[in-house]
Structure formats: structure tokens, C-alpha cells
């Protein structure tokens, strides 16, 4: 996969996570105070991870052809962790 296609894939994933967190935030607002506080803390942590993911996206976007390949593996591992955090938060909201 070339860098442009990879960046397009990453951007789409960021957009999906953002939309999912907005849905989770909406559900959290409707929950009881204790539950809402718990989810707000989780959401805050995930937003921090997403900020880091955006930084990595920007780094790949501005990297030269050779450097972006080196960044790709590290980015993949990080993106998996962010995805797992989002999925865990989503699953917790359905309990």
C-alpha cells in the first residue's frame, strides 16, 4: 500500500473513532452521575490517545518516502491500541 492510500485509510479510521466517541459521549450524558464520571474519564483518556494518533498521522504525512515506511509499523501498533480502547469503551456502554 502506498503512503497516500495508507493515509486515507488512517484518516477514515480517525473519523470512525471520532464518531464512535461522540455516540459514547451522548450515552454517557444520559447515564447516572457515577457511571457518567467513569465514562467521561475513559473518554478523556481515549481522546488523548486519539490526539497522539493524529500526531502520528501528521508525522507520516510529512515524512519522506523512506521514513514513512519506518513509521508505519510503530503507527500500526499504536492504532491497534487506540482501536481496542474505543471498542472497550463501546462494549462497556452496552452493559
GUNUVO-859216 format. One record per residue (C-alpha): chain; residue in three letters; residue number from 1; z, x, y. Coordinates in Angstrom, 3 decimals, always signed. Layout:
<sites>
+-----+------+-----+----------+----------+----------+
| mol | type | seq |        w |        u |        v |
+-----+------+-----+----------+----------+----------+
|   A |  Ala | NUM |        Z |        X |        Y |
...
+-----+------+-----+----------+----------+----------+
</sites>
This chain:
<sites>
+-----+------+-----+----------+----------+----------+
| mol | type | seq |        w |        u |        v |
+-----+------+-----+----------+----------+----------+
|   A |  Unk |   1 |   +0.000 |   +0.000 |   +0.000 |
|   A |  Unk |   2 |   -0.909 |   +1.404 |   +3.396 |
|   A |  Unk |   3 |   +1.541 |   +1.542 |   +6.286 |
|   A |  Unk |   4 |   +0.110 |   -1.479 |   +8.141 |
|   A |  Unk |   5 |   +0.337 |   -3.698 |   +5.060 |
|   A |  Unk |   6 |   +3.827 |   -2.398 |   +4.343 |
|   A |  Unk |   7 |   +4.972 |   -3.089 |   +7.902 |
|   A |  Unk |   8 |   +3.501 |   -6.579 |   +7.739 |
|   A |  Unk |   9 |   +5.471 |   -7.206 |   +4.536 |
|   A |  Unk |  10 |   +8.682 |   -5.898 |   +6.119 |
|   A |  Unk |  11 |   +8.190 |   -7.970 |   +9.272 |
|   A |  Unk |  12 |   +7.702 |  -11.115 |   +7.197 |
|   A |  Unk |  13 |  +10.890 |  -10.346 |   +5.290 |
|   A |  Unk |  14 |  +12.852 |   -9.824 |   +8.513 |
|   A |  Unk |  15 |  +11.594 |  -13.174 |   +9.762 |
|   A |  Unk |  16 |  +12.641 |  -14.851 |   +6.493 |
|   A |  Unk |  17 |  +16.128 |  -13.346 |   +6.681 |
|   A |  Unk |  18 |  +16.474 |  -14.414 |  +10.290 |
|   A |  Unk |  19 |  +15.519 |  -17.996 |   +9.436 |
|   A |  Unk |  20 |  +17.876 |  -17.996 |   +6.441 |
|   A |  Unk |  21 |  +20.776 |  -16.729 |   +8.554 |
|   A |  Unk |  22 |  +20.101 |  -19.427 |  +11.127 |
|   A |  Unk |  23 |  +20.379 |  -22.044 |   +8.351 |
|   A |  Unk |  24 |  +23.596 |  -20.438 |   +7.105 |
|   A |  Unk |  25 |  +24.991 |  -20.359 |  +10.647 |
|   A |  Unk |  26 |  +24.218 |  -24.051 |  +11.063 |
|   A |  Unk |  27 |  +26.054 |  -24.878 |   +7.839 |
|   A |  Unk |  28 |  +28.979 |  -22.680 |   +8.867 |
|   A |  Unk |  29 |  +29.315 |  -24.547 |  +12.166 |
|   A |  Unk |  30 |  +29.790 |  -27.756 |  +10.199 |
|   A |  Unk |  31 |  +32.420 |  -26.295 |   +7.876 |
|   A |  Unk |  32 |  +36.176 |  -26.302 |   +8.298 |
|   A |  Unk |  33 |  +37.747 |  -23.675 |  +10.530 |
|   A |  Unk |  34 |  +38.891 |  -21.294 |   +7.760 |
|   A |  Unk |  35 |  +35.550 |  -21.431 |   +5.987 |
|   A |  Unk |  36 |  +33.671 |  -21.129 |   +9.280 |
|   A |  Unk |  37 |  +35.579 |  -17.988 |  +10.240 |
|   A |  Unk |  38 |  +34.871 |  -16.432 |   +6.846 |
|   A |  Unk |  39 |  +31.151 |  -17.140 |   +7.123 |
|   A |  Unk |  40 |  +30.982 |  -16.016 |  +10.733 |
|   A |  Unk |  41 |  +32.403 |  -12.652 |   +9.658 |
|   A |  Unk |  42 |  +29.888 |  -12.373 |   +6.829 |
|   A |  Unk |  43 |  +27.036 |  -13.383 |   +9.130 |
|   A |  Unk |  44 |  +28.126 |  -10.820 |  +11.705 |
|   A |  Unk |  45 |  +28.058 |   -8.081 |   +9.054 |
|   A |  Unk |  46 |  +24.612 |   -9.180 |   +7.854 |
|   A |  Unk |  47 |  +23.295 |   -9.268 |  +11.428 |
|   A |  Unk |  48 |  +24.473 |   -5.658 |  +11.773 |
|   A |  Unk |  49 |  +22.545 |   -4.743 |   +8.643 |
|   A |  Unk |  50 |  +19.501 |   -6.564 |   +9.973 |
|   A |  Unk |  51 |  +19.733 |   -4.584 |  +13.210 |
|   A |  Unk |  52 |  +19.666 |   -1.421 |  +11.118 |
|   A |  Unk |  53 |  +16.701 |   -2.810 |   +9.163 |
|   A |  Unk |  54 |  +14.851 |   -3.399 |  +12.445 |
|   A |  Unk |  55 |  +15.609 |   +0.186 |  +13.465 |
|   A |  Unk |  56 |  +14.188 |   +1.439 |  +10.183 |
|   A |  Unk |  57 |  +11.154 |   -0.805 |  +10.681 |
|   A |  Unk |  58 |  +10.622 |   +0.723 |  +14.131 |
|   A |  Unk |  59 |  +11.030 |   +4.229 |  +12.722 |
|   A |  Unk |  60 |   +8.399 |   +3.611 |  +10.047 |
|   A |  Unk |  61 |   +6.114 |   +2.003 |  +12.612 |
|   A |  Unk |  62 |   +6.269 |   +5.036 |  +14.894 |
|   A |  Unk |  63 |   +6.189 |   +7.660 |  +12.124 |
|   A |  Unk |  64 |   +3.109 |   +9.671 |  +11.317 |
|   A |  Unk |  65 |   +1.199 |   +9.079 |   +8.108 |
|   A |  Unk |  66 |   +3.092 |  +11.699 |   +6.098 |
|   A |  Unk |  67 |   +6.546 |  +10.903 |   +7.460 |
|   A |  Unk |  68 |   +6.337 |   +7.160 |   +6.819 |
|   A |  Unk |  69 |   +5.844 |   +7.805 |   +3.112 |
|   A |  Unk |  70 |   +9.093 |   +9.798 |   +3.102 |
|   A |  Unk |  71 |  +10.901 |   +6.971 |   +4.913 |
|   A |  Unk |  72 |   +9.567 |   +4.279 |   +2.595 |
|   A |  Unk |  73 |  +11.847 |   +4.940 |   -0.399 |
|   A |  Unk |  74 |  +15.000 |   +5.057 |   +1.718 |
|   A |  Unk |  75 |  +13.903 |   +1.897 |   +3.511 |
|   A |  Unk |  76 |  +13.257 |   +0.093 |   +0.216 |
|   A |  Unk |  77 |  +16.804 |   +0.783 |   -0.969 |
|   A |  Unk |  78 |  +18.275 |   -0.358 |   +2.327 |
|   A |  Unk |  79 |  +16.148 |   -3.527 |   +2.418 |
|   A |  Unk |  80 |  +17.367 |   -4.419 |   -1.077 |
|   A |  Unk |  81 |  +20.979 |   -4.198 |   +0.105 |
|   A |  Unk |  82 |  +20.239 |   -6.435 |   +3.088 |
|   A |  Unk |  83 |  +18.428 |   -8.910 |   +0.857 |
|   A |  Unk |  84 |  +21.385 |   -9.007 |   -1.542 |
|   A |  Unk |  85 |  +23.800 |   -9.650 |   +1.341 |
|   A |  Unk |  86 |  +21.664 |  -12.529 |   +2.616 |
|   A |  Unk |  87 |  +21.316 |  -14.014 |   -0.870 |
|   A |  Unk |  88 |  +25.062 |  -13.700 |   -1.494 |
|   A |  Unk |  89 |  +25.840 |  -15.493 |   +1.784 |
|   A |  Unk |  90 |  +23.338 |  -18.215 |   +0.950 |
|   A |  Unk |  91 |  +24.840 |  -18.699 |   -2.501 |
|   A |  Unk |  92 |  +28.357 |  -18.844 |   -1.066 |
|   A |  Unk |  93 |  +27.310 |  -21.646 |   +1.297 |
|   A |  Unk |  94 |  +26.156 |  -23.785 |   -1.626 |
|   A |  Unk |  95 |  +29.521 |  -23.583 |   -3.406 |
+-----+------+-----+----------+----------+----------+
</sites>
